[in-house]
Amino acid sequence: MEVSSLPISASQRGKLISAGYSSLSSLSSVSPSHLARDLKIPENEAVEILKVASRRSGSDKIENGSHVIMNGAQTAWDMLHEEESSICITTSCSDLDEILGGGIRSKEVTEIGGVPGIGKTQIGIQLAVNIQIPADYGGLGGKAIYIDTEGSFMVERALQIAEACAEDMLEYNSLLRKDSQSHQANIEPKAFLDNIFYFRICTYTEQIAVINYLEKFVFEHKDVKIVIIDSISFHFRQDFEDMALRTRLLSGMALKLMKLAKKFNLAVVLLNQVTTKYNEGSFQLTLALGDSWSHASTNRIILYWNGNARYAYIDKSPSMRSASSPYAVTGRGIRNSSSNCKRVKLM
């Protein structure tokens, strides 16, 4: 349950969210003095907030006599059946899809990181378009949420990729007609843009607020099948002196995104930047936000250059082995790499 529903003043709710206390569970073990220090409020005011949170948390429990009923139990067999029957989101690069087990998976948080210019935003836009491929064409027929923290989303580029996707669908449809099978689908390129919900984020507090709002938004737009954040780290790398607060805020966001993916059977894709890490006498590139953040995602994919070719490497996954695959960023979007893969001008 969110602190935004607590019957306290708006300023108190705002202070709680800004300090990283976005859910009732985050308040369950904090002391009044600690909360007062984090919120910069008198201790007696912190005591009252904790009392309200405790009462509200208790009212959410479903009790049967002296036993609390836990909802949501599921057998391992049911889980396996769900995984085998789930449809992955294609990246439009068959080589990359192959090492990913078919593409980006629903109900999971996938982090994709790499150096500037490697194609992170291009992959994000491609996924926002591909999620809309109808079921008759092997897709999910859903909509996308794109949260842009860096201002890197280009609607003109999204239209380019949508036009290429529409052309691919028309080609696929013509092949089906040869076998006397024809599927009808809305393949108007501009229709793809209508199905991408775009949020522009300028501060870390806005980012926290939008992530807190996502559950309500997705509940009202149940056809949303993917959430893309580009990038998750941008506002948490600038002028953030309180590292303990940063860790708490990031942990809270990670838990919310994991819960969102599971609850609504959607994919969460987090694009991330890189930083340098000193290891065994030398500096190495690694994904931003530190070691603790590396546990925030189900899958972790690192993008890198090998000469002029772009490669994707599965750094972490519970179900897929570590492997690398080349990919290319073309005028039509993400595609298989060619032998003379070079950087291309997209627009």
N, C-alpha and C positions, 0 to 999 in steps of 0.2 A: 504494500500500500504506500502511496506517495504522501509526502509531507504537505503537498499542495492542497490536500483535502482536509487538513487539520483545522479545527475551528479556532484559529489564532489570527492575529492581525496580519495584513498583507506584508508589512515591513518585516515581521518576524519570519514569515515564510520565505521571503526573499533572502534574508540573512542566512537561514538554514541551508537553502539551495546553494548560495554562493560559497558557503563554507564546506560544501560536500555532503551535507546531510539531506539527501534527496528521498530516502525511504524511511519508514518507521523502524526497520531492522537496524539501520545505521545509528539510531538513537537508543537502541535497547541496552547497550553496555557502556554508554558514556556517562561520566559523572557531571553533576551540576556545575562544579567549578571549571571543569574542562570545557563544557559547552559554553559557559559564560565567557571564557577566555577566547574561544574560537569566534563567537558571535559579537564579542565586545559589548556585552550587556551585563547588567547587575545579576548577581548569582540568584537572587530570589526570583527574578524573571525567568532564568534558566530552569529553576525548579518547577515553575508553573508550566512551562513548555513540556518538560519531561512528564509531568503528571497527565497532561492532556494526551500526549503521545501514548502513554501507557494505557490509559482508558480506551483510546481508540483501537489500539492494537489488540487489547483483550476482547473487544466487541466483535472482532473479525473472526474469532475462533468458533468453530462449530463443535459444540460439546454434546456428548451423549452420556449422561450421568457424570462420572468422574473421568471419562476417557475422551480425549480429543480425536475426532475423526480426521484422518489425513486423506485428502482427495488426490487423484492423479496417479495412482498405482498402475503399472503397465508391465506385462510380461516381456521377457527377453525375446520370445518368439514373435510377439506383435511388433516389437521394435525392429527385428530383422526383416519382417514382411514389409514394414513401412519403408525401410531403406531400399529394399530391392525393387519396390514399386514406384519409388520417387523418381521424378524427372529432373535431370540436371539442366542448368542454364549454359548453353553453348557460348564459348568465347569467340566463335567464328574462325578459330584456328584449330584444325583437327588434331594436329600434333600436340598442342597444349591441352586440348580436351582429353586426349588419350592418357597423358600422365596424371590428369586430375580425375580419372575414372568416369569421364563423360562430361565434365564441366564443373561449374560452381554449384555446390550442393545447398539445398534448402535446409532449414532448421540448424544451420551452422554459421559461425562467424569466421569469415576468411579475410586474413590480412594480406595485402599485396603492397610491397615496398620496393623502392629502388631510387637510383640517382635521378636528378632532374633531366628531363628529356628522354627518359627510357620508355615512356608510354603509359604511365599509370593512369592519367586522366583519360587517355584514349581507350584503355580497357574499361574504365568506369562508364564512359559514354556508350561503348559497345554493349555492355551488359544491360544498361538502361533501355536500349533499343531491343536487344534480343529477348528480354523477358516478355516482350509483347508478341512474339511469334505465336500464332494460334496453335492449339493442340493438334489440329489436323496436319500441321507441318512439323510436329515434333517438339513444339514449345509449350509454354505455360499459359500464354494468353493473359498475362497479368499487367500490372502497372508498376512504375518505379518511383521511389523517392530519392532525390539527389540533393545531398547536403553539401554545399560548397563553402569551405572555410577560407580558401585562397583566392577565389575569383578566377579560377582557371577553366571553368565550364564555358564552352563556346556553343551557343545555340546553332550557329551556322555549321559547325562541325557535326553536331548532332543530326542536323538535317541531311548532311552528306551521307552519314552512316545509315540513316533511315532510308534514304533513296536507294542505296546499295542493297539494303536488306529487302526492300520491296521488290527490287529487280531479281534478287535471288529467289524470292518466293514465286514470282511469276514464272521463272525458268523451271522451278520445281513443279509448278502446277502444269506446265506444258508437257513435262515428262510423264506426269500421272495420266494425262489425257490419252497418251499413246496406249496405255493399258486400260482404257475406257473407265478411268477413275478421275473424277475432278472434284476438287475442294474449293469452296468459295470462301474468301476471307477479305477483310478490309485491308488493302495494301496501299492505301493512299499515304505517301511519305509524311505529310503534315499531321496525319492522325497519330503518328508515333509521338510527336512533340506534345500533343494534348494529353498523353498518358504518362508524362514525366512531371512529377511534382517537385518543384525546385525551391530550395531554401538557401538564401545567402546569409552566412554567419560572419559577424565581424569581431566578436569577442568570445572569450571562453565562457562567460556567463550566458551569452546567447546560445552557445553550443549546448551547454547543460540544459537550458530551458527547452530547447527543441527536442533533445533526446528524451526529456521527461514528458514531452507532449506527444511523442511518437505513438505510444500505446493507444491513446485516445484517437489520434488521427487514423491509424491503421484499422482500429475497430469501426470507424465510420467509413473507411474505404477498404473494404475487405478484399478487393481485387489487387491490392498492392502485394507484390511477391518478392520485391528486393528493395533493400535500403543501402545506399552507397554514400559513404562519408569521405570527402576529398578535401583535405586530408584530416585524419583524426588528431594529428600531432601539432598542427600549425600554431594554434593559439596557446598551446601548453609549452612552447619552447621559447617564448618571448617574455622577458621581464617577469619570470616566475621565481621569486626568491624562496618562498616557503615550499620546500620540496615535500614535506610531510603532507601538506594540504594538497599539493598536486597529485601525489600518490593516491590519496583518499578520493579525490574527485575522479581520477581515471578509473580506479577500481569500481566506483559507483556506476560510471558510464558503462564499463565492461559488463557488469552484472545485468544492467538493464537491457543491453543489446542482446546478450545471450538469452535472456528471458523472452524478449520480443521475438527472436528467431524461432524459439521452440513453441511459444504460445500460438503464433499465427502462421507457422509452417512457411516461413519466408527465409530468404538468404540475406545476410548482412555482410557487406563488403567494405572493409576499412582500408583506404589507401594511406600509406605512411611514407614519411621522408627518411633519409638516412643521416647518420652522424658518425663520428670517429670514436673508436674505443681502443684504449691502450691495452695490448695483450702480448705478453711474453717478449717485451722489448721493442715492439713495433705498433704502429697505429693501423687499425683495420676499420673498414666500413661496416657498420651494422645499422639495423633499423632503429629509429628514434624511440625515445621514452623509456629506455632502460630495460634491465633484465626482468623486473617484476611485470612489466607490460607484456612481455613475450608469452605469458600464460593467459592473456585475455582473449585469445582467438583459438578456434578449433584447428584451423589450418593456417599455415604461414608460407607465403610464396615470395621469393626474392627475385627481382628482375635485375639483370646485369648485362653489360656489354662484353662480347667476345670478338674483338676486332670491330668490324662494322655490323656484326649480327647481334640482334637482341636475343637473350635467353631468359627463360623462367625456370627457377629451381624450387622444388618443394622442400622447404627447410623443416617443416613440422606438419604432421598429420597423423591422426590415430588410425586411419584406414588405408592410406596410400604410402607406398615406399618412396624414399627420396629419389628424385629423378630430375633431369633437365630436359628442356625442349626449346628449340628455336621458335621464334614467332616474328612477324613483321608488322609494322604500322604502315599501311598504304592509304591511298586516297579513298578507298572503299571501307577502311576500318582495319581491324585486326584480322590478319590472314596468316596462312602458312608462309614460312620463310623460303626465299629462293636462294639459289647458289650465289648470286651477286647482290645479296641483301645490303642496301645502303640506306642512309638517312634520306628521307624524301620530304619535299615541301608539301604540306597537306592542303594549304589554302592559298 
